[in-house]
């Protein structure tokens, strides 16, 4: 059985560190999630709840996701290489 990686920061922790929300806003969003879970309804992700409550913008959520889950760019990826089409021939 593997244990969760606690070195990974939580979404709410990073949002607070960035100064975009306070502990009260995180608590409010977690309370919304708990209420939905108790009602047997689908529970949206914390970022989605914070956007719906007006505490974060979708752009801030995207930035937080990029901080938490950085994507390493491969030096030889197709995005970095120019693709030539038949019109260049």
C-alpha positions as CSV (number, residue, x, y, z in Angstrom):
1,X,0.0,0.0,0.0
2,X,1.4,3.3,-1.0
3,X,1.1,6.4,1.1
4,X,0.1,9.8,-0.4
5,X,2.9,12.1,-1.4
6,X,2.6,14.7,1.3
7,X,5.4,16.8,-0.2
8,X,2.9,17.7,-2.9
9,X,1.1,20.9,-2.0
10,X,-2.6,21.1,-1.9
11,X,-4.6,23.3,-4.2
12,X,-5.9,25.5,-1.3
13,X,-2.5,25.8,0.2
14,X,-1.0,27.2,-3.0
15,X,-4.0,29.6,-3.5
16,X,-3.5,31.0,0.0
17,X,0.3,31.2,-0.5
18,X,-0.3,33.3,-3.7
19,X,-2.6,35.6,-1.7
20,X,-5.5,35.0,-4.0
21,X,-7.8,33.6,-1.3
22,X,-7.9,33.4,2.5
23,X,-8.5,30.5,4.8
24,X,-12.2,31.6,5.2
25,X,-12.8,31.3,1.4
26,X,-11.1,27.8,1.4
27,X,-13.3,26.8,4.4
28,X,-16.4,28.0,2.6
29,X,-15.6,26.1,-0.5
30,X,-14.8,22.9,1.4
31,X,-18.1,23.3,3.3
32,X,-19.9,23.5,-0.1
33,X,-18.2,20.3,-1.2
34,X,-19.1,18.5,2.0
35,X,-22.7,19.6,1.8
36,X,-23.0,18.3,-1.8
37,X,-21.3,15.0,-0.8
38,X,-23.7,14.6,2.1
39,X,-26.6,15.2,-0.3
40,X,-25.3,12.4,-2.6
41,X,-24.6,14.9,-5.4
42,X,-21.6,15.2,-7.6
43,X,-18.9,17.2,-5.9
44,X,-17.0,19.6,-8.1
45,X,-13.3,20.2,-7.7
46,X,-12.2,22.8,-5.1
47,X,-11.1,25.2,-7.9
48,X,-14.5,25.0,-9.6
49,X,-16.3,25.8,-6.3
50,X,-14.0,28.8,-5.7
51,X,-14.7,30.1,-9.2
52,X,-18.5,29.6,-8.7
53,X,-18.3,31.5,-5.3
54,X,-16.4,34.3,-7.0
55,X,-13.2,33.9,-5.0
56,X,-11.0,32.9,-8.0
57,X,-11.0,33.5,-11.7
58,X,-10.7,30.6,-14.1
59,X,-7.3,32.0,-15.1
60,X,-6.1,31.8,-11.5
61,X,-7.3,28.2,-11.3
62,X,-5.3,27.4,-14.5
63,X,-2.2,29.1,-13.0
64,X,-2.5,27.1,-9.8
65,X,-2.9,23.8,-11.8
66,X,0.3,24.7,-13.7
67,X,2.1,25.3,-10.4
68,X,0.9,22.1,-8.9
69,X,1.4,19.9,-12.0
70,X,4.1,21.4,-14.1
71,X,4.5,20.0,-17.6
72,X,8.1,19.5,-18.7
73,X,8.7,20.4,-22.3
74,X,10.7,17.8,-24.3
75,X,13.5,19.5,-26.3
76,X,12.5,17.4,-29.3
77,X,8.7,17.8,-29.0
78,X,6.7,18.5,-32.1
79,X,5.6,21.8,-30.6
80,X,9.1,23.1,-30.7
81,X,9.9,22.0,-34.2
82,X,8.7,23.8,-37.4
83,X,6.5,21.5,-39.5
84,X,6.9,22.1,-43.2
85,X,4.1,21.2,-45.5
86,X,4.0,20.2,-49.2
87,X,3.5,23.8,-50.2
88,X,7.2,24.5,-49.3
89,X,8.5,21.9,-51.8
